[in-house]
Amino acid sequence: MLRIAVVLLWLLAAATAWWTAPRQQSYEQATAAVTAGRVTAYQWGDHWDDGSAQRWFGDYSLQSSGTPGPIFAWRTPDARWHWTDTGGVVVPVDATDAADDQQYAGPGAAALTRELKAAGLDDADSDVVLPTAVVAIATVLGLLLLGVLIAGPAPRLGTRWYWFWVITVVPYGLGLLVWVAREHPWSRSAAVELAPDGTPRRDRGFLGLGVGLLSALVISVAVVLLRGALGDTWLPHPG
């Protein structure tokens, strides 16, 4: 039952992270969402930091150097995040707005800020973060991983260090699923393989690190190719 619970928790966190991952939309769609009051939170920034995007469930953050824009991210009532680049957007600006527009990354950002104020949403600013449920599940799975690897029965197919590297380095928590599917105590079919001298033969930590790094490379390339074929809707990647 615990094995099934681990897989279900992973599926729940992965689905939630995918649902809420920021997806790009047009400037017109952003303006329409603001004027319709379909914005529950928003954040300004100038670039996406996806250095930690290969963690178990992704972790994109919007960074800002101080001036609002040009990137505008907003959350809708269905808990989904969207974003648009206001740079290069041409909007009509009169003389009374020209001075205020200098506070923003461009006229598009300034015009969108005025729409936020008109809709009473100017105080709804919030950071783009993973949902609390995803963070909580990742914490629980991480603690379970450490507990079983450190205090649990010895694994049979690989050493504890082997599985530690596979689980932590392989992206999106896929290494965790492999561990649960193949290794003792989760899998009853996991058996110790003996070397010719009769000593247990298990995969070592350095091999686990190599497997993790190679898997990360292969998965990253596959994701890029699939994103090109399926688009941002199915495989979101801010930036």
Accessible surface in RSA format (square Angstrom, percent):
REM  Atomic radii and reference values for relative SASA: ProtOr
REM  Chains: A
REM  Algorithm: Lee & Richards
REM  Probe-radius: 1.40
REM  Slices: 20
REM RES _ NUM      All-atoms   Total-Side   Main-Chain    Non-polar    All polar
REM                ABS   REL    ABS   REL    ABS   REL    ABS   REL    ABS   REL
RES MET A   1   185.39  96.0 147.92  97.9  37.46  89.2 122.24 103.9  63.14  83.7
RES LEU A   2   101.53  56.5  93.49  66.9   8.04  20.2  96.94  68.1   4.59  12.3
RES ARG A   3    89.34  37.5  87.86  44.8   1.48   3.5  30.20  41.3  59.14  35.8
RES ILE A   4    97.93  55.7  96.33  71.8   1.61   3.9  97.93  70.5   0.00   0.0
RES ALA A   5    37.49  34.5  34.37  53.0   3.12   7.1  37.19  52.4   0.29   0.8
RES VAL A   6     1.46   1.0   1.46   1.3   0.00   0.0   1.46   1.3   0.00   0.0
RES VAL A   7    51.85  34.1  51.85  46.9   0.00   0.0  51.85  45.1   0.00   0.0
RES LEU A   8   105.69  58.9 101.60  72.7   4.09  10.3 101.91  71.6   3.78  10.2
RES LEU A   9    57.55  32.1  57.11  40.9   0.45   1.1  57.50  40.4   0.06   0.1
RES TRP A  10    30.45  12.2  30.45  14.7   0.00   0.0  30.45  16.2   0.00   0.0
RES LEU A  11    89.79  50.0  86.56  61.9   3.22   8.1  86.82  61.0   2.97   8.0
RES LEU A  12   102.22  56.9  96.93  69.3   5.30  13.3 101.75  71.5   0.48   1.3
RES ALA A  13     0.22   0.2   0.00   0.0   0.22   0.5   0.22   0.3   0.00   0.0
RES ALA A  14    27.74  25.5  21.03  32.5   6.71  15.3  23.19  32.7   4.55  12.1
RES ALA A  15    58.78  54.0  49.30  76.1   9.48  21.6  56.40  79.4   2.38   6.3
RES THR A  16    36.02  25.6  31.37  31.8   4.65  11.1  23.58  31.7  12.43  18.8
RES ALA A  17     9.18   8.4   5.64   8.7   3.54   8.1   5.95   8.4   3.23   8.6
RES TRP A  18    90.77  36.4  84.18  40.7   6.58  15.5  86.05  45.9   4.71   7.6
RES TRP A  19    99.56  40.0  99.56  48.2   0.00   0.0  93.57  49.9   5.99   9.7
RES THR A  20    10.96   7.8   8.54   8.7   2.42   5.8   6.18   8.3   4.78   7.2
RES ALA A  21    13.79  12.7   8.88  13.7   4.91  11.2  13.79  19.4   0.00   0.0
RES PRO A  22     6.36   4.6   6.36   5.8   0.00   0.0   6.36   5.3   0.00   0.0
RES ARG A  23    15.14   6.4  15.14   7.7   0.00   0.0  14.89  20.4   0.25   0.2
RES GLN A  24    98.75  55.2  78.94  57.7  19.81  47.2  14.76  31.4  83.99  63.7
RES GLN A  25    55.76  31.2  45.43  33.2  10.34  24.6  13.87  29.5  41.90  31.8
RES SER A  26    49.10  41.5  37.38  49.9  11.72  27.0  41.93  89.3   7.18  10.1
RES TYR A  27    27.68  12.9  23.95  13.6   3.74   9.7  20.98  15.8   6.71   8.3
RES GLU A  28   122.21  70.2 115.67  87.5   6.55  15.6  68.31 132.1  53.91  44.0
RES GLN A  29    88.17  49.3  81.76  59.8   6.40  15.2  29.16  62.1  59.01  44.8
RES ALA A  30     0.09   0.1   0.00   0.0   0.09   0.2   0.00   0.0   0.09   0.2
RES THR A  31    34.41  24.5  34.41  34.9   0.00   0.0  33.80  45.4   0.61   0.9
RES ALA A  32    56.78  52.2  49.44  76.3   7.34  16.7  54.53  76.8   2.25   6.0
RES ALA A  33     9.64   8.9   5.71   8.8   3.92   8.9   9.19  12.9   0.45   1.2
RES VAL A  34     0.03   0.0   0.03   0.0   0.00   0.0   0.03   0.0   0.00   0.0
RES THR A  35    82.61  58.8  49.94  50.6  32.67  77.9  41.42  55.6  41.19  62.3
RES ALA A  36    70.49  64.8  33.13  51.1  37.36  85.0  45.75  64.4  24.74  65.5
RES GLY A  37    45.75  56.4   0.00   N/A  45.75  56.4  20.71  56.8  25.04  56.1
RES ARG A  38   111.28  46.7 110.95  56.6   0.34   0.8  42.89  58.6  68.40  41.5
RES VAL A  39     5.11   3.4   0.00   0.0   5.11  12.3   0.00   0.0   5.11  13.9
RES THR A  40    64.01  45.5  42.08  42.7  21.94  52.3  47.12  63.3  16.89  25.5
RES ALA A  41     1.86   1.7   1.86   2.9   0.00   0.0   1.86   2.6   0.00   0.0
RES TYR A  42    15.45   7.2  15.45   8.8   0.00   0.0   2.17   1.6  13.28  16.4
RES GLN A  43    25.76  14.4  24.20  17.7   1.56   3.7  10.75  22.9  15.01  11.4
RES TRP A  44    33.51  13.4  24.50  11.9   9.02  21.2  20.46  10.9  13.05  21.2
RES GLY A  45     0.00   0.0   0.00   N/A   0.00   0.0   0.00   0.0   0.00   0.0
RES ASP A  46    42.50  29.8  25.19  25.1  17.31  40.9  20.74  48.8  21.76  21.7
RES HIS A  47    95.47  52.2  93.45  65.0   2.02   5.2  72.04  74.2  23.42  27.3
RES TRP A  48    21.90   8.8   2.32   1.1  19.58  46.0   2.32   1.2  19.58  31.8
RES ASP A  49    64.82  45.4  60.60  60.3   4.23  10.0   9.47  22.3  55.35  55.2
RES ASP A  50    51.46  36.0  42.71  42.5   8.74  20.7   2.39   5.6  49.06  48.9
RES GLY A  51    72.72  89.7   0.00   N/A  72.72  89.7  40.08 110.0  32.64  73.1
RES SER A  52    28.74  24.3  21.00  28.0   7.74  17.8  16.87  35.9  11.87  16.6
RES ALA A  53     7.05   6.5   5.80   8.9   1.25   2.8   5.80   8.2   1.25   3.3
RES GLN A  54    79.96  44.7  72.44  52.9   7.52  17.9  49.18 104.7  30.79  23.4
RES ARG A  55   145.78  61.2 137.26  70.0   8.52  20.3  54.67  74.7  91.11  55.2
RES TRP A  56    35.47  14.2  31.79  15.4   3.68   8.6  28.03  14.9   7.43  12.1
RES PHE A  57    17.70   8.9   3.25   2.0  14.45  37.6   9.09   5.5   8.61  24.6
RES GLY A  58     8.41  10.4   0.00   N/A   8.41  10.4   7.58  20.8   0.84   1.9
RES ASP A  59    41.13  28.8  39.51  39.3   1.62   3.8   2.73   6.4  38.40  38.3
RES TYR A  60    34.76  16.2  28.28  16.1   6.48  16.9  14.87  11.2  19.89  24.5
RES SER A  61    34.18  28.9  34.18  45.6   0.00   0.0  27.46  58.5   6.72   9.4
RES LEU A  62     8.07   4.5   0.00   0.0   8.07  20.3   0.00   0.0   8.07  21.7
RES GLN A  63    68.02  38.0  66.23  48.4   1.79   4.3  12.38  26.4  55.64  42.2
RES SER A  64    60.27  50.9  26.18  34.9  34.08  78.5  21.27  45.3  39.00  54.6
RES SER A  65   102.56  86.7  59.49  79.4  43.07  99.2  52.52 111.8  50.04  70.1
RES GLY A  66    60.40  74.5   0.00   N/A  60.40  74.5  37.09 101.8  23.31  52.2
RES THR A  67    62.82  44.7  57.41  58.2   5.41  12.9  23.48  31.5  39.34  59.5
RES PRO A  68    40.07  29.2  37.68  34.4   2.39   8.7  40.07  33.1   0.00   0.0
RES GLY A  69     2.04   2.5   0.00   N/A   2.04   2.5   0.00   0.0   2.04   4.6
RES PRO A  70    35.91  26.2  35.91  32.7   0.00   0.0  35.91  29.6   0.00   0.0
RES ILE A  71    14.06   8.0  14.06  10.5   0.00   0.0  14.06  10.1   0.00   0.0
RES PHE A  72     0.00   0.0   0.00   0.0   0.00   0.0   0.00   0.0   0.00   0.0
RES ALA A  73     0.00   0.0   0.00   0.0   0.00   0.0   0.00   0.0   0.00   0.0
RES TRP A  74     1.65   0.7   1.65   0.8   0.00   0.0   0.32   0.2   1.32   2.1
RES ARG A  75    75.27  31.6  75.27  38.4   0.00   0.0   9.85  13.5  65.41  39.6
RES THR A  76     3.27   2.3   2.96   3.0   0.31   0.7   2.74   3.7   0.53   0.8
RES PRO A  77    85.33  62.2  52.83  48.2  32.50 118.1  56.29  46.5  29.04 180.5
RES ASP A  78    65.96  46.2  48.02  47.8  17.95  42.4  38.36  90.3  27.60  27.5
RES ALA A  79    50.33  46.3  45.51  70.2   4.82  11.0  48.47  68.3   1.86   4.9
RES ARG A  80    43.41  18.2  43.41  22.1   0.00   0.0   2.91   4.0  40.50  24.5
RES TRP A  81     7.23   2.9   6.95   3.4   0.28   0.7   2.27   1.2   4.96   8.0
RES HIS A  82    19.36  10.6  19.36  13.5   0.00   0.0  13.61  14.0   5.75   6.7
RES TRP A  83    13.07   5.2  13.07   6.3   0.00   0.0  12.86   6.9   0.22   0.3
RES THR A  84     3.67   2.6   3.67   3.7   0.00   0.0   0.00   0.0   3.67   5.5
RES ASP A  85    67.77  47.5  57.03  56.8  10.74  25.4  13.67  32.2  54.11  54.0
RES THR A  86     2.13   1.5   0.99   1.0   1.14   2.7   0.00   0.0   2.13   3.2
RES GLY A  87    41.88  51.6   0.00   N/A  41.88  51.6  21.98  60.3  19.90  44.6
RES GLY A  88    79.80  98.4   0.00   N/A  79.80  98.4  44.60 122.4  35.20  78.8
RES VAL A  89    32.08  21.1  23.42  21.2   8.66  20.9  28.87  25.1   3.21   8.7
RES VAL A  90   142.39  93.7 114.94 104.1  27.45  66.2 117.03 101.7  25.36  68.8
RES VAL A  91    27.32  18.0  16.42  14.9  10.90  26.3  17.36  15.1   9.96  27.0
RES PRO A  92   133.97  97.6 107.04  97.6  26.93  97.9 119.17  98.4  14.81  92.0
RES VAL A  93    61.74  40.6  25.55  23.1  36.19  87.2  26.69  23.2  35.06  95.1
RES ASP A  94    84.49  59.2  71.49  71.2  13.00  30.7  44.03 103.6  40.46  40.4
RES ALA A  95    95.29  87.6  66.69 102.9  28.61  65.1  74.13 104.4  21.16  56.1
RES THR A  96   111.96  79.6  87.89  89.1  24.08  57.4  87.18 117.1  24.78  37.5
RES ASP A  97    30.19  21.1  30.19  30.0   0.00   0.0   0.00   0.0  30.19  30.1
RES ALA A  98    49.77  45.8  44.69  69.0   5.08  11.6  46.86  66.0   2.91   7.7
RES ALA A  99    71.75  66.0  60.96  94.1  10.79  24.5  63.54  89.5   8.21  21.7
RES ASP A 100    69.78  48.9  69.78  69.5   0.00   0.0  12.40  29.2  57.38  57.2
RES ASP A 101    17.56  12.3  13.76  13.7   3.79   9.0  12.64  29.7   4.92   4.9
RES GLN A 102   153.62  85.9 121.11  88.5  32.51  77.4  44.13  93.9 109.49  83.0
RES GLN A 103   109.80  61.4  95.54  69.8  14.26  33.9  41.45  88.2  68.35  51.8
RES TYR A 104    38.61  18.0  27.72  15.8  10.89  28.3  11.19   8.4  27.42  33.8
RES ALA A 105    45.53  41.9   9.98  15.4  35.55  80.9  17.67  24.9  27.87  73.8
RES GLY A 106    16.69  20.6   0.00   N/A  16.69  20.6  16.56  45.4   0.13   0.3
RES PRO A 107    58.85  42.9  58.78  53.6   0.06   0.2  58.78  48.5   0.06   0.4
RES GLY A 108     0.12   0.1   0.00   N/A   0.12   0.1   0.00   0.0   0.12   0.3
RES ALA A 109     0.02   0.0   0.00   0.0   0.02   0.0   0.00   0.0   0.02   0.0
RES ALA A 110     0.35   0.3   0.00   0.0   0.35   0.8   0.00   0.0   0.35   0.9
RES ALA A 111    17.89  16.5  16.23  25.0   1.66   3.8  16.71  23.5   1.19   3.1
RES LEU A 112     0.18   0.1   0.18   0.1   0.00   0.0   0.18   0.1   0.00   0.0
RES THR A 113    14.43  10.3  14.43  14.6   0.00   0.0  14.40  19.3   0.02   0.0
RES ARG A 114    77.34  32.5  72.13  36.8   5.21  12.4  57.16  78.1  20.18  12.2
RES GLU A 115    61.69  35.4  60.00  45.4   1.69   4.0   7.81  15.1  53.88  44.0
RES LEU A 116     1.03   0.6   1.03   0.7   0.00   0.0   1.03   0.7   0.00   0.0
RES LYS A 117   119.25  58.2 102.86  63.1  16.40  39.0  56.95  51.3  62.30  66.4
RES ALA A 118    91.02  83.7  46.14  71.2  44.89 102.1  58.99  83.1  32.03  84.9
RES ALA A 119    42.39  39.0   8.20  12.6  34.20  77.8  20.63  29.0  21.77  57.7
RES GLY A 120    51.65  63.7   0.00   N/A  51.65  63.7  29.89  82.0  21.76  48.7
RES LEU A 121    26.66  14.8  26.48  18.9   0.18   0.5  26.66  18.7   0.00   0.0
RES ASP A 122    71.82  50.3  57.91  57.6  13.91  32.9   8.39  19.7  63.43  63.3
RES ASP A 123   119.38  83.6  93.71  93.3  25.68  60.7  40.26  94.8  79.12  78.9
RES ALA A 124    23.20  21.3  11.86  18.3  11.34  25.8  21.80  30.7   1.40   3.7
RES ASP A 125    96.41  67.5  76.71  76.4  19.70  46.6  16.74  39.4  79.67  79.5
RES SER A 126    47.18  39.9  35.46  47.3  11.72  27.0  23.35  49.7  23.82  33.4
RES ASP A 127    89.09  62.4  85.45  85.1   3.64   8.6  16.71  39.3  72.39  72.2
RES VAL A 128     8.44   5.6   4.58   4.1   3.86   9.3   4.58   4.0   3.86  10.5
RES VAL A 129    93.40  61.5  83.16  75.3  10.24  24.7  86.56  75.2   6.84  18.6
RES LEU A 130    45.19  25.2  33.57  24.0  11.62  29.2  35.89  25.2   9.30  25.0
RES PRO A 131    35.64  26.0  24.66  22.5  10.98  39.9  35.64  29.4   0.00   0.0
RES THR A 132   116.15  82.6 107.66 109.1   8.48  20.2  74.10  99.5  42.05  63.6
RES ALA A 133    56.88  52.3  46.71  72.1  10.17  23.1  54.12  76.2   2.76   7.3
RES VAL A 134     0.81   0.5   0.81   0.7   0.00   0.0   0.81   0.7   0.00   0.0
RES VAL A 135    76.95  50.6  74.67  67.6   2.27   5.5  76.79  66.7   0.16   0.4
RES ALA A 136    50.73  46.6  42.43  65.5   8.30  18.9  49.62  69.9   1.11   3.0
RES ILE A 137    15.91   9.1  14.99  11.2   0.92   2.2  15.90  11.4   0.01   0.0
RES ALA A 138    30.70  28.2  25.52  39.4   5.18  11.8  25.79  36.3   4.90  13.0
RES THR A 139    73.29  52.1  64.11  65.0   9.18  21.9  54.52  73.2  18.77  28.4
RES VAL A 140    79.49  52.3  76.87  69.6   2.62   6.3  78.00  67.8   1.48   4.0
RES LEU A 141     0.76   0.4   0.24   0.2   0.52   1.3   0.26   0.2   0.50   1.3
RES GLY A 142    20.05  24.7   0.00   N/A  20.05  24.7  19.95  54.7   0.11   0.2
RES LEU A 143   117.29  65.3 108.92  77.9   8.37  21.0 109.31  76.8   7.98  21.5
RES LEU A 144    43.14  24.0  36.66  26.2   6.48  16.3  42.48  29.8   0.66   1.8
RES LEU A 145     6.66   3.7   6.30   4.5   0.35   0.9   6.38   4.5   0.27   0.7
RES LEU A 146    76.89  42.8  76.89  55.0   0.00   0.0  76.89  54.0   0.00   0.0
RES GLY A 147    37.00  45.6   0.00   N/A  37.00  45.6  34.13  93.7   2.87   6.4
RES VAL A 148    24.68  16.2  22.04  20.0   2.64   6.4  23.87  20.7   0.82   2.2
RES LEU A 149     9.18   5.1   8.30   5.9   0.88   2.2   8.99   6.3   0.19   0.5
RES ILE A 150   130.43  74.2 110.21  82.1  20.22  48.7 112.46  81.0  17.97  48.8
RES ALA A 151    90.77  83.5  53.44  82.5  37.33  84.9  61.92  87.2  28.85  76.4
RES GLY A 152    17.93  22.1   0.00   N/A  17.93  22.1  12.70  34.9   5.23  11.7
RES PRO A 153    68.94  50.2  53.59  48.9  15.35  55.8  65.36  54.0   3.58  22.3
RES ALA A 154    53.05  48.8  41.93  64.7  11.12  25.3  41.93  59.0  11.12  29.5
RES PRO A 155     6.00   4.4   3.47   3.2   2.53   9.2   3.47   2.9   2.53  15.7
RES ARG A 156    78.11  32.8  77.57  39.5   0.55   1.3   6.27   8.6  71.85  43.5
RES LEU A 157    44.30  24.7  37.13  26.6   7.17  18.0  39.59  27.8   4.71  12.7
RES GLY A 158     0.00   0.0   0.00   N/A   0.00   0.0   0.00   0.0   0.00   0.0
RES THR A 159    17.64  12.5  17.24  17.5   0.39   0.9  16.82  22.6   0.82   1.2
RES ARG A 160    85.39  35.9  82.68  42.1   2.71   6.5  40.36  55.2  45.03  27.3
RES TRP A 161   156.64  62.9 155.79  75.4   0.85   2.0 126.45  67.4  30.18  49.0
RES TYR A 162    19.84   9.3  19.84  11.3   0.00   0.0   1.26   0.9  18.58  22.9
RES TRP A 163     2.30   0.9   2.30   1.1   0.00   0.0   2.30   1.2   0.00   0.0
RES PHE A 164    55.40  27.7  55.40  34.3   0.00   0.0  55.40  33.6   0.00   0.0
RES TRP A 165    80.62  32.4  80.62  39.0   0.00   0.0  69.78  37.2  10.84  17.6
RES VAL A 166     6.61   4.3   6.61   6.0   0.00   0.0   6.61   5.7   0.00   0.0
RES ILE A 167     0.00   0.0   0.00   0.0   0.00   0.0   0.00   0.0   0.00   0.0
RES THR A 168    58.77  41.8  32.92  33.4  25.85  61.6  33.23  44.6  25.54  38.6
RES VAL A 169    34.88  23.0  22.01  19.9  12.87  31.0  26.09  22.7   8.79  23.9
RES VAL A 170    10.86   7.1   9.89   9.0   0.97   2.3   9.89   8.6   0.97   2.6
RES PRO A 171     0.38   0.3   0.17   0.2   0.21   0.8   0.38   0.3   0.00   0.0
RES TYR A 172    61.99  28.9  61.70  35.1   0.30   0.8  50.35  37.8  11.65  14.4
RES GLY A 173     0.00   0.0   0.00   N/A   0.00   0.0   0.00   0.0   0.00   0.0
RES LEU A 174    61.46  34.2  60.91  43.6   0.55   1.4  60.91  42.8   0.55   1.5
RES GLY A 175     0.59   0.7   0.00   N/A   0.59   0.7   0.59   1.6   0.00   0.0
RES LEU A 176     1.83   1.0   1.83   1.3   0.00   0.0   1.83   1.3   0.00   0.0
RES LEU A 177    43.20  24.1  39.41  28.2   3.78   9.5  40.15  28.2   3.04   8.2
RES VAL A 178    65.14  42.9  62.45  56.5   2.69   6.5  65.11  56.6   0.03   0.1
RES TRP A 179     2.38   1.0   2.38   1.2   0.00   0.0   0.95   0.5   1.43   2.3
RES VAL A 180     2.90   1.9   2.90   2.6   0.00   0.0   2.90   2.5   0.00   0.0
RES ALA A 181    56.47  51.9  43.15  66.6  13.31  30.3  45.15  63.6  11.32  30.0
RES ARG A 182   123.73  51.9 117.57  59.9   6.16  14.7  41.88  57.2  81.84  49.6
RES GLU A 183     0.00   0.0   0.00   0.0   0.00   0.0   0.00   0.0   0.00   0.0
RES HIS A 184    39.52  21.6  37.79  26.3   1.73   4.4  24.84  25.6  14.68  17.1
RES PRO A 185    56.01  40.8  34.67  31.6  21.33  77.5  34.71  28.7  21.29 132.3
RES TRP A 186    23.22   9.3  11.84   5.7  11.38  26.7  15.01   8.0   8.20  13.3
RES SER A 187     6.56   5.5   6.05   8.1   0.50   1.2   0.34   0.7   6.22   8.7
RES ARG A 188   236.33  99.2 206.04 105.0  30.28  72.1  82.63 112.9 153.69  93.1
RES SER A 189   101.38  85.7  68.91  92.0  32.47  74.8  57.11 121.6  44.27  62.0
RES ALA A 190     5.26   4.8   0.00   0.0   5.26  12.0   4.20   5.9   1.06   2.8
RES ALA A 191    65.77  60.5  57.54  88.8   8.23  18.7  59.62  84.0   6.15  16.3
RES VAL A 192    64.30  42.3  41.85  37.9  22.45  54.1  41.85  36.4  22.45  60.9
RES GLU A 193    99.46  57.1  93.49  70.7   5.97  14.2  38.52  74.5  60.94  49.8
RES LEU A 194   109.04  60.7  87.70  62.7  21.34  53.6  87.70  61.6  21.34  57.4
RES ALA A 195    21.22  19.5  16.03  24.7   5.19  11.8  16.21  22.8   5.01  13.3
RES PRO A 196   133.97  97.6  89.16  81.3  44.81 162.9 102.82  84.9  31.15 193.6
RES ASP A 197   111.38  78.0  73.56  73.2  37.82  89.4  50.97 120.0  60.40  60.2
RES GLY A 198    45.23  55.8   0.00   N/A  45.23  55.8  27.24  74.7  18.00  40.3
RES THR A 199    69.93  49.7  68.60  69.5   1.33   3.2  59.68  80.2  10.24  15.5
RES PRO A 200    75.70  55.2  66.84  60.9   8.86  32.2  66.84  55.2   8.86  55.1
RES ARG A 201   117.97  49.5 109.01  55.6   8.96  21.3  48.17  65.8  69.80  42.3
RES ARG A 202    66.10  27.8  56.94  29.0   9.16  21.8   5.61   7.7  60.49  36.7
RES ASP A 203    56.48  39.6  53.09  52.8   3.38   8.0   3.38   8.0  53.09  53.0
RES ARG A 204   139.33  58.5 138.07  70.4   1.26   3.0  58.54  80.0  80.79  49.0
RES GLY A 205    14.24  17.6   0.00   N/A  14.24  17.6   8.14  22.3   6.09  13.6
RES PHE A 206   183.92  92.0 172.72 107.0  11.20  29.2 173.74 105.3  10.18  29.1
RES LEU A 207    91.07  50.7  83.87  60.0   7.20  18.1  89.26  62.7   1.81   4.9
RES GLY A 208     0.00   0.0   0.00   N/A   0.00   0.0   0.00   0.0   0.00   0.0
RES LEU A 209    57.10  31.8  57.10  40.8   0.00   0.0  57.10  40.1   0.00   0.0
RES GLY A 210    35.77  44.1   0.00   N/A  35.77  44.1  31.72  87.1   4.05   9.1
RES VAL A 211    51.12  33.6  48.23  43.7   2.89   7.0  50.21  43.6   0.91   2.5
RES GLY A 212     0.00   0.0   0.00   N/A   0.00   0.0   0.00   0.0   0.00   0.0
RES LEU A 213   104.76  58.3  98.96  70.8   5.80  14.6  99.26  69.7   5.50  14.8
RES LEU A 214   113.17  63.0 108.63  77.7   4.53  11.4 112.48  79.0   0.69   1.8
RES SER A 215    30.49  25.8  25.47  34.0   5.01  11.5  11.48  24.4  19.01  26.6
RES ALA A 216    21.64  19.9  21.30  32.9   0.34   0.8  21.59  30.4   0.05   0.1
RES LEU A 217   111.81  62.3 106.76  76.4   5.05  12.7 111.08  78.0   0.73   2.0
RES VAL A 218    87.12  57.3  83.69  75.8   3.43   8.3  86.04  74.8   1.08   2.9
RES ILE A 219    33.19  18.9  32.26  24.0   0.92   2.2  33.19  23.9   0.00   0.0
RES SER A 220    35.56  30.0  33.32  44.5   2.24   5.2  26.56  56.6   9.00  12.6
RES VAL A 221    77.31  50.9  75.00  67.9   2.31   5.6  77.18  67.1   0.13   0.3
RES ALA A 222    42.62  39.2  38.38  59.2   4.24   9.6  42.34  59.6   0.27   0.7
RES VAL A 223    23.85  15.7  23.85  21.6   0.00   0.0  23.85  20.7   0.00   0.0
RES VAL A 224    91.36  60.1  87.40  79.1   3.96   9.5  87.47  76.0   3.89  10.6
RES LEU A 225   123.63  68.9 113.48  81.2  10.16  25.5 116.54  81.8   7.09  19.1
RES LEU A 226    90.44  50.4  90.07  64.4   0.37   0.9  90.44  63.5   0.00   0.0
RES ARG A 227    52.46  22.0  49.54  25.3   2.92   7.0  30.06  41.1  22.40  13.6
RES GLY A 228    70.44  86.9   0.00   N/A  70.44  86.9  39.15 107.4  31.29  70.1
RES ALA A 229    82.33  75.7  42.01  64.8  40.32  91.7  51.09  71.9  31.24  82.8
RES LEU A 230    96.55  53.8  76.82  55.0  19.72  49.6  80.69  56.7  15.86  42.7
RES GLY A 231    29.13  35.9   0.00   N/A  29.13  35.9  27.80  76.3   1.33   3.0
RES ASP A 232    45.96  32.2  38.19  38.0   7.77  18.4  31.42  73.9  14.54  14.5
RES THR A 233    85.51  60.8  84.22  85.4   1.29   3.1  47.28  63.5  38.23  57.8
RES TRP A 234   149.36  59.9 146.06  70.7   3.30   7.7 121.02  64.5  28.34  46.0
RES LEU A 235    44.96  25.0  44.01  31.5   0.95   2.4  44.96  31.6   0.00   0.0
RES PRO A 236    13.07   9.5   6.73   6.1   6.34  23.0   6.73   5.6   6.34  39.4
RES HIS A 237    65.16  35.6  55.92  38.9   9.24  23.6  33.30  34.3  31.86  37.1
RES PRO A 238     1.34   1.0   0.00   0.0   1.34   4.9   0.01   0.0   1.33   8.3
RES GLY A 239    78.23  96.5   0.00   N/A  78.23  96.5  51.79 142.1  26.43  59.2
END  Absolute sums over single chains surface
CHAIN  1 A    12753.2      10286.4       2466.8       8549.1       4204.1
END  Absolute sums over all chains
TOTAL         12753.2      10286.4       2466.8       8549.1       4204.1
